[in-house]
Amino acid sequence: MDADIYCEPLPDVRRWRRPPWASSRPTTRGFGDRFIPNRGDRMNMNIAEALLNIPRKDESTEEVSPSRAAYRKLLADTMLHGRTRVFSFSNRPRSPLKSSLEAPTPTHIQPARKRRRIPQAPEKTLDAPDIVGDDRFNVLDWGNKNVLSIALDDTVYLWNATDGCTTELVTVPESSAPITSVSWAPDGRHIAIGQYNSIVELYDVTTKKLLRTLAGIHQGPVGSLAWNNNHLLTSGGLQGAIIDNDVRIQSHAVRSYRGHDDVICGLKWSSCGKHLASGGADKLLNIWDVSRSSPLHRFSNHTSTVRAVAWCPFKDNLLASGGGETDRCIKFWNVSAGTCLKSVETGSEVCGLLWSKHERELLSSHGPEKNQIAVWKYPSMTKIAELTGHTSSVLYMTQSPDGCQVASASADETLKLWQINEKSTEKKTPKSPHVGPTNMYSYIR
């Protein structure tokens, strides 16, 4: 029987051919190299869909405590940023959120600005005996050549801030005393002196020579003087008269402004030379245009003498004014629109105003009770410094040409110098002087 088994013929393998769809590689079950799932007969799509739709245990309808639900929502919002799935297909990936704890990139780092310190004590105190303490007068001014002028009764003294030397310029006769106002011309070489007897004199400080006497323009003391350029001097008198004087010609009174009924306490020309601001004891603040004799604007918002007026150096149409003892306010005006922008209560009489040449700040001098100089940040009007030391109203205040120092004088017969800004070592290109419509000459005959 065994021999019969081994004698059976073998199949003819030459007749068998591989099917055209058969692979030459081993037939192994699994996935391809691209991880494409095999959805053959082993995968039942109906069962898979049912398994996907079965709710998870934590998503079932069982009751969840409010605290646990709030925790889940917070966790989902924090970790998934509002998404319901960790992995999802979309057109573009979400931009990663920057954490507040991350260090700023170098492009966001701003160089720290050095904190400015304003000394609370005066840098220097000088004696000012016999100074006239009258809020109608202006007897202190600082010229562009860094020379400070002050009138003490009948004498004008010059103090050179560069070398500290003091010289006497002129002593007027007793009939003209006291001297009521001083004002430097823009060139820093000539000075105007207003006197109690209504006369205005012009001096060359280099030669101490009297150049010109302007008489017959006012009745009574000339308490305010303001230069528009090197030849046009504006003067304010006791009875409210404001006169433009061309110091080059014999008939010097070339224009008059009528709008006040009482003494002129403050006069200031704008930097463009087109507008004049005048404050008076009649509680009025008038804005004048150089081309007309009637006021462009007439403001009656102050309730006391308007002595302090100051034009903003970085905005031509912005003017600040200060009210007297019963007013105690600093007001800001838009002279183009003729409107009051802001009013700030200071708590005491406002005697003087100065805009800083380096910062967006305003300086104000005051009367009792503190008799202080205040430094305000504009436009917030936050008080950043208060300088005290005078024992009487700080009636007179002026600024150095570089804007780093402020000089103040009071009826307490002292002149104090305050360091407001640090002196810069950088050389600045000097600005060309203002050229007015008739400014063809820059000298005094």
C-alpha positions as CSV (number, residue, x, y, z in Angstrom):
1,M,0.0,0.0,0.0
2,D,2.8,2.4,0.8
3,A,4.3,1.8,-2.6
4,D,1.1,2.8,-4.3
5,I,1.1,6.1,-2.4
6,Y,4.5,7.1,-3.5
7,C,3.8,6.1,-7.1
8,E,1.1,8.8,-7.6
9,P,2.0,11.3,-10.3
10,L,3.0,14.9,-9.2
11,P,1.0,17.8,-10.4
12,D,2.3,19.7,-13.4
13,V,3.4,23.1,-12.0
14,R,4.3,24.4,-15.4
15,R,0.6,25.0,-16.2
16,W,0.1,27.3,-13.1
17,R,0.5,31.1,-13.7
18,R,0.4,34.0,-11.2
19,P,-2.7,36.1,-11.5
20,P,-2.1,39.6,-12.9
21,W,-3.3,41.2,-9.6
22,A,-1.2,39.1,-7.3
23,S,1.8,40.8,-5.6
24,S,5.3,39.5,-5.7
25,R,5.8,40.6,-2.1
26,P,4.9,38.4,0.8
27,T,1.2,38.5,1.6
28,T,1.2,40.1,5.0
29,R,-1.8,41.7,6.6
30,G,-1.5,45.2,8.1
31,F,-1.1,48.8,7.0
32,G,0.9,50.4,4.2
33,D,3.8,52.7,4.4
34,R,1.5,55.7,4.4
35,F,-0.6,54.5,7.4
36,I,-3.7,54.1,5.3
37,P,-6.2,52.1,7.3
38,N,-7.4,48.9,5.7
39,R,-11.1,49.0,5.5
40,G,-11.6,45.4,4.5
41,D,-14.0,42.8,5.7
42,R,-12.5,43.0,9.2
43,M,-13.9,46.6,9.7
44,N,-17.6,47.1,10.3
45,M,-18.4,50.7,9.6
46,N,-21.7,50.6,11.3
47,I,-20.1,49.3,14.6
48,A,-17.4,52.0,14.4
49,E,-20.0,54.8,13.9
50,A,-22.0,53.5,16.9
51,L,-18.9,53.3,19.1
52,L,-18.0,57.0,18.2
53,N,-21.5,58.2,19.1
54,I,-21.6,56.5,22.5
55,P,-21.3,59.3,25.1
56,R,-18.4,59.1,27.4
57,K,-18.8,58.7,31.1
58,D,-18.1,62.3,31.9
59,E,-20.4,63.5,29.1
60,S,-23.4,61.4,30.2
61,T,-26.6,62.9,31.5
62,E,-25.6,62.4,35.1
63,E,-25.8,65.5,37.3
64,V,-22.6,67.5,37.7
65,S,-22.0,69.9,40.5
66,P,-21.8,73.6,39.6
67,S,-18.3,73.9,40.9
68,R,-17.1,70.9,38.7
69,A,-18.9,72.3,35.7
70,A,-17.2,75.7,36.2
71,Y,-13.8,74.0,36.6
72,R,-14.3,72.1,33.4
73,K,-15.3,75.2,31.5
74,L,-12.3,77.1,32.9
75,L,-10.0,74.3,32.0
76,A,-11.3,74.0,28.5
77,D,-11.0,77.8,27.9
78,T,-7.5,77.9,29.3
79,M,-6.0,74.8,27.7
80,L,-8.0,74.5,24.4
81,H,-8.7,78.3,23.9
82,G,-12.4,77.6,23.3
83,R,-11.9,74.6,21.0
84,T,-13.8,71.4,21.6
85,R,-11.2,69.1,20.1
86,V,-7.5,68.9,20.7
87,F,-6.7,67.8,17.1
88,S,-8.8,69.4,14.4
89,F,-8.3,70.1,10.7
90,S,-8.6,73.7,9.5
91,N,-7.4,75.9,6.8
92,R,-4.6,77.5,8.9
93,P,-3.3,76.9,12.3
94,R,-4.2,79.1,15.2
95,S,-1.6,81.7,16.2
96,P,-0.1,80.8,19.6
97,L,-1.1,83.1,22.4
98,K,1.8,84.9,24.2
99,S,1.9,84.5,27.9
100,S,2.1,87.6,30.0
101,L,5.0,85.9,31.8
102,E,7.2,85.7,28.7
103,A,10.1,88.1,28.6
104,P,9.7,91.0,26.1
105,T,11.6,90.8,22.9
106,P,14.5,93.2,22.4
107,T,12.4,95.3,20.0
108,H,9.9,96.1,22.7
109,I,12.5,97.2,25.3
110,Q,12.4,101.0,25.7
111,P,15.4,102.8,27.1
112,A,14.7,104.0,30.6
113,R,14.4,107.7,30.8
114,K,16.4,109.3,33.5
115,R,14.2,110.7,36.2
116,R,14.4,114.5,36.4
117,R,15.0,115.9,39.8
118,I,14.0,119.5,40.6
119,P,15.9,120.9,43.6
120,Q,13.6,122.3,46.2
121,A,16.1,124.9,47.5
122,P,17.3,127.9,45.4
123,E,20.6,127.6,43.8
124,K,21.5,131.2,44.6
125,T,20.0,134.0,46.7
126,L,20.9,137.7,46.1
127,D,19.8,140.8,48.0
128,A,17.3,143.1,46.3
129,P,16.9,146.1,48.7
130,D,14.3,148.7,47.9
131,I,12.6,146.6,45.3
132,V,9.1,147.9,44.5
133,G,6.4,145.3,45.5
134,D,3.6,146.4,43.3
135,D,1.5,144.0,41.1
136,R,1.1,146.7,38.5
137,F,4.8,146.7,37.7
138,N,7.3,144.4,36.0
139,V,10.9,145.1,37.2
140,L,12.7,141.8,36.3
141,D,13.8,140.5,33.0
142,W,16.5,138.1,31.6
143,G,18.1,139.0,28.2
144,N,19.2,136.7,25.4
145,K,22.9,137.5,26.3
146,N,22.4,135.8,29.7
147,V,22.3,139.1,31.6
148,L,19.6,139.6,34.2
149,S,18.2,143.1,34.8
150,I,16.4,144.2,37.9
151,A,15.1,147.6,39.0
152,L,15.5,148.6,42.6
153,D,13.7,151.8,43.3
154,D,15.5,154.4,41.1
155,T,18.4,152.2,39.8
156,V,18.7,149.4,37.2
157,Y,21.3,146.7,37.9
158,L,22.7,144.1,35.6
159,W,23.8,140.7,36.8
160,N,25.8,138.6,34.3
161,A,24.9,135.0,34.9
162,T,27.9,133.8,33.0
163,D,30.6,135.3,35.3
164,G,28.5,136.5,38.2
165,C,29.4,140.2,37.9
166,T,27.0,142.9,38.9
167,T,27.0,146.4,37.3
168,E,24.9,149.5,37.7
169,L,23.3,150.6,34.4
170,V,21.5,153.8,35.3
171,T,20.0,155.8,38.2
172,V,17.0,158.0,37.2
173,P,16.2,161.3,38.8
174,E,14.0,161.4,41.9
175,S,11.2,162.9,39.8
176,S,11.1,159.8,37.6
177,A,11.4,157.2,40.4
178,P,10.6,154.5,41.0
179,I,11.4,152.5,37.9
180,T,8.3,150.6,37.0
181,S,9.3,148.2,34.2
182,V,12.3,146.8,32.4
183,S,12.4,144.8,29.1
184,W,15.2,143.4,27.0
185,A,15.1,143.7,23.2
186,P,15.5,140.4,21.4
187,D,19.1,141.2,20.4
188,G,20.1,141.2,24.1
189,R,22.0,144.5,23.6
190,H,19.3,147.1,24.2
191,I,17.0,147.5,27.1
192,A,13.8,149.6,27.6
193,I,13.1,151.2,31.0
194,G,9.6,152.4,32.0
195,Q,9.4,155.1,34.7
196,Y,6.8,156.3,37.1
197,N,6.5,159.7,35.3
198,S,5.3,158.0,32.0
199,I,8.7,158.2,30.2
200,V,10.3,155.2,28.5
201,E,14.1,155.2,27.9
202,L,16.2,153.0,25.7
203,Y,19.8,152.1,26.6
204,D,22.7,150.3,25.0
205,V,24.0,148.1,27.8
206,T,27.4,147.7,26.2
207,T,28.2,151.4,26.2
208,K,25.6,152.3,29.0
209,K,24.5,155.1,26.6
210,L,21.0,156.5,26.5
211,L,19.8,156.0,22.9
212,R,16.2,157.3,22.9
213,T,13.6,158.8,25.1
214,L,9.9,158.1,24.4
215,A,7.7,160.7,26.0
216,G,4.1,161.9,25.8
217,I,2.7,158.4,25.2
218,H,1.1,157.7,28.6
219,Q,-0.2,159.4,31.6
220,G,1.3,158.0,34.8
221,P,3.5,154.9,35.3
222,V,4.4,152.6,32.5
223,G,4.0,149.3,34.2
224,S,4.3,146.9,31.2
225,L,6.7,146.6,28.2
226,A,6.9,144.0,25.4
227,W,9.1,143.8,22.3
228,N,7.7,142.4,19.1
229,N,11.0,142.6,17.3
230,N,14.2,144.7,17.6
231,H,12.4,148.0,16.7
232,L,8.8,147.7,17.8
233,L,8.2,148.3,21.5
234,T,4.7,148.0,23.0
235,S,4.0,149.8,26.3
236,G,1.0,149.6,28.6
237,G,0.0,152.5,30.9
238,L,-2.0,153.4,33.9
239,Q,-5.3,154.3,32.2
240,G,-5.5,151.2,30.0
241,A,-3.7,152.6,26.9
242,I,-1.5,150.3,24.9
243,I,0.8,151.9,22.4
244,D,3.1,150.5,19.7
245,N,6.3,152.5,19.4
246,D,8.7,152.2,16.4
247,V,12.0,153.3,18.0
248,R,13.6,154.0,14.6
249,I,11.5,157.0,13.7
250,Q,10.9,160.3,15.3
251,S,7.1,160.0,15.6
252,H,7.4,156.7,17.4
253,A,3.8,156.1,18.4
254,V,2.5,154.2,15.4
255,R,-0.5,152.3,16.7
256,S,-2.8,152.3,19.8
257,Y,-5.1,149.6,21.2
258,R,-8.2,150.6,23.2
259,G,-9.9,147.9,25.2
260,H,-9.1,148.3,28.9
261,D,-10.5,150.7,31.5
262,D,-7.7,150.3,34.1
263,V,-4.0,149.8,34.4
264,I,-2.3,147.3,32.1
265,C,-0.6,144.7,34.3
266,G,0.6,142.2,31.7
267,L,1.7,142.3,28.0
268,K,3.1,139.5,25.8
269,W,3.5,139.1,22.1
270,S,3.1,135.7,20.5
271,S,6.2,134.0,19.0
272,C,4.8,134.6,15.5
273,G,4.5,138.3,16.2
274,K,0.9,138.5,15.0
275,H,-1.0,138.5,18.3
276,L,-0.7,140.5,21.5
277,A,-2.2,139.4,24.8
278,S,-3.0,142.1,27.5
279,G,-4.2,141.7,31.0
280,G,-5.5,144.4,33.2
281,A,-6.7,145.4,36.6
282,D,-10.2,145.6,35.0
283,K,-10.2,141.8,35.1
284,L,-10.1,141.6,31.3
285,L,-7.9,139.5,29.0
286,N,-7.8,140.9,25.5
287,I,-6.3,139.3,22.4
288,W,-5.2,141.8,19.7
289,D,-4.3,141.2,16.0
290,V,-1.5,143.3,14.7
291,S,-3.7,144.5,11.8
292,R,-6.5,145.9,13.9
293,S,-7.0,148.3,16.8
294,S,-10.0,146.6,18.4
295,P,-9.7,143.3,20.3
296,L,-9.8,140.1,18.3
297,H,-11.2,138.4,21.5
298,R,-12.3,139.8,24.8
299,F,-12.3,137.4,27.7
300,S,-14.0,138.4,31.0
301,N,-13.8,134.9,32.7
302,H,-11.4,136.0,35.4
303,T,-12.8,137.5,38.6
304,S,-9.7,139.5,39.6
305,T,-6.7,141.3,38.1
306,V,-5.1,139.5,35.2
307,R,-1.4,140.0,35.6
308,A,0.1,136.7,34.4
309,V,0.0,135.9,30.6
310,A,2.2,133.5,28.7
311,W,2.1,132.2,25.1
312,C,2.8,128.5,24.6
313,P,6.1,127.9,22.7
314,F,5.0,124.6,21.1
315,K,1.5,125.7,20.0
316,D,1.0,129.1,18.6
317,N,-2.7,129.5,19.3
318,L,-2.5,128.4,23.0
319,L,-2.3,131.1,25.7
320,A,-2.2,130.7,29.5
321,S,-3.4,133.4,31.9
322,G,-3.6,133.7,35.7
323,G,-6.0,135.6,38.0
324,G,-5.3,137.6,41.1
325,E,-6.2,137.3,44.7
326,T,-9.9,136.5,44.5
327,D,-9.6,134.5,41.3
328,R,-6.6,132.1,41.9
329,C,-7.1,130.3,38.6
330,I,-5.0,129.4,35.6
331,K,-7.0,129.4,32.4
332,F,-6.0,128.1,29.0
333,W,-7.3,129.7,25.8
334,N,-7.5,128.7,22.1
335,V,-7.1,132.1,20.5
336,S,-8.0,130.8,17.1
337,A,-11.5,129.7,18.2
338,G,-11.8,132.2,21.1
339,T,-12.6,129.6,23.6
340,C,-11.5,128.6,27.1
341,L,-10.0,125.1,27.1
342,K,-9.5,124.6,30.8
343,S,-9.5,126.3,34.1
344,V,-7.4,125.1,37.1
345,E,-7.8,126.3,40.7
346,T,-4.4,126.9,42.2
347,G,-5.4,127.9,45.8
348,S,-3.6,131.3,45.8
349,E,-3.1,134.4,43.8
350,V,-1.3,133.8,40.4
351,C,1.4,136.5,39.9
352,G,3.4,135.1,37.0
353,L,3.4,132.4,34.4
354,L,6.2,130.8,32.3
355,W,6.2,127.9,29.8
356,S,9.2,125.6,30.0
357,K,11.6,125.6,27.0
358,H,12.5,121.9,27.5
359,E,9.4,120.1,28.7
360,R,5.6,120.4,28.3
361,E,5.4,122.2,31.6
362,L,4.1,125.4,33.0
363,L,5.6,127.4,35.9
364,S,3.5,129.7,38.0
365,S,4.4,132.1,40.9
366,H,2.0,132.7,43.7
367,G,1.1,134.9,46.7
368,P,0.1,134.0,50.2
369,E,0.0,131.7,52.0
370,K,2.9,129.7,50.5
371,N,4.4,132.3,48.2
372,Q,5.6,129.5,46.1
373,I,6.6,128.6,42.5
374,A,4.7,125.6,41.2
375,V,5.7,123.4,38.3
376,W,2.8,121.8,36.4
377,K,2.7,119.1,33.8
378,Y,0.7,120.1,30.7
379,P,-2.0,119.2,29.7
380,S,-2.9,117.1,32.8
381,M,-1.9,120.0,35.1
382,T,-0.5,117.6,37.6
383,K,1.8,119.5,40.1
384,I,5.2,117.9,39.9
385,A,7.2,120.4,42.1
386,E,6.6,123.2,44.5
387,L,9.5,125.6,45.3
388,T,9.2,127.6,48.5
389,G,11.6,130.2,50.1
390,H,10.0,133.6,49.6
391,T,8.2,135.2,52.5
392,S,6.1,137.5,50.3
393,S,4.2,137.3,47.0
394,V,6.4,136.2,44.2
395,L,5.5,139.1,41.9
396,Y,8.3,138.9,39.4
397,M,9.6,135.8,37.6
398,T,11.7,135.3,34.4
399,Q,13.5,132.6,32.6
400,S,17.1,132.2,31.5
401,P,17.8,132.0,27.7
402,D,18.6,128.3,27.9
403,G,15.5,127.6,29.9
404,C,17.4,125.8,32.7
405,Q,17.0,128.5,35.4
406,V,14.3,130.7,36.7
407,A,14.8,133.9,38.6
408,S,12.1,135.2,41.1
409,A,11.9,138.4,43.1
410,S,9.6,139.4,45.8
411,A,8.8,142.2,48.2
412,D,10.8,140.3,50.8
413,E,13.8,142.0,49.0
414,T,15.4,138.8,47.8
415,L,16.2,137.6,44.3
416,K,16.4,133.8,44.0
417,L,17.7,131.6,41.2
418,W,16.1,128.1,40.8
419,Q,17.5,125.2,38.8
420,I,14.6,123.8,36.8
421,N,16.3,121.8,34.1
422,E,19.8,120.3,33.8
423,K,22.0,122.1,31.3
424,S,22.5,120.2,28.1
425,T,25.9,119.7,26.6
426,E,24.6,119.4,23.1
427,K,25.0,122.4,20.8
428,K,21.7,123.6,19.4
429,T,21.3,125.5,16.2
430,P,20.1,129.0,17.1
431,K,16.7,130.0,15.8
432,S,16.6,132.9,13.4
433,P,14.9,136.0,14.9
434,H,11.3,136.8,14.0
435,V,10.9,138.9,10.9
436,G,7.8,141.0,11.1
437,P,6.0,142.7,8.2
438,T,8.1,145.9,8.7
439,N,11.3,144.4,10.2
440,M,13.8,145.5,7.6
441,Y,16.3,146.8,10.1
442,S,17.7,145.3,13.2
443,Y,19.3,148.3,14.9
444,I,18.2,151.3,16.9
445,R,18.9,154.8,15.6
